[in-house]
């Protein structure tokens, strides 16, 4: 009975360990493939975002 218990523990461990990387891999691939198609952000792109972020922070501090 001991060998079967050990093999069950190992198979459960392998299944749970093996499933995590497989779940993560498909999420990473599209992001890597899409990166070359993105254009670089310029200062004119970033400034409005910075202002929005500052305004959001100020509103949170006021509350």
Secondary structure by P-SEA (a helix, b strand, c coil): caaaaaaaaaaaaaaaaaaaaaaaaaaaaaaaaaccccccccccccaaaaaaaaaaaaaaaac
